[in-house]
Amino acid sequence: MTVKKIVSGLGYVTYDYLPMDDAAYPFVFMGEDYSNDIPNKTAVHGSYNLRLHIYNDQKKRGTTSTMILNIKQALRELKHTQGFYVSVNDMSDEIRQDTTTNVPLSHGIIDVEFYFN
């Protein structure tokens, strides 16, 4: 939930589900995630991985690139959430062409791995 608040706070329409075809572009979709908990005697630490998808009109690739940059920068500033300290351990991005709709799209992807303790 914290990442969704961060991305929405940047002014980007953000869904935790893939919206219907009539959704306005650009938007961010909170995609796949998984975690690896490592318990010890008194606490839990580990990693949390999340994939964010950015969809935009293909003719607005510059906007897609700017969105990726802004989101990555904001995620690096996250330091704590719901009782855990967090930090970005690894982050990567890419932009793909997407022709699955009537409008050719730019499909930005951000993969982020957080370390929590």
C-alpha positions, 0 to 999 in steps of 0.5 A: 500500500505504501508504494501505491501511495507514493506513486499516486502522490506523484500525480499518476493514476495508479491501479492495483489491478489491470484496468479495462481497455477504456482507461485513460493513458498514462497509468501505473499498474501495481503488478507482480510481487513476492517476498522472502522472509528471513526470521531470526530469534527476535525479528524478521528481515528479508526482501520484497520484490515488486514489478510496476507497469507504466502504460502510455501512448507510444507517441509519448515515450518521453513522458513514459521515461520521465514517469519511470525516472520520477517513480524510481527516485521517489522509491529510493527515498522510502525509508520505513513502512508498517513497522519495518525499515526499508531500503532499495536493494536493486532496481531496473527498468525497461520500455517495451512496445505493446501492440495488444490494444488498438492504440500502440503503447509504450510499456514501461516496467520497473523492477524493484527489490526492497530490503526490510528489517 
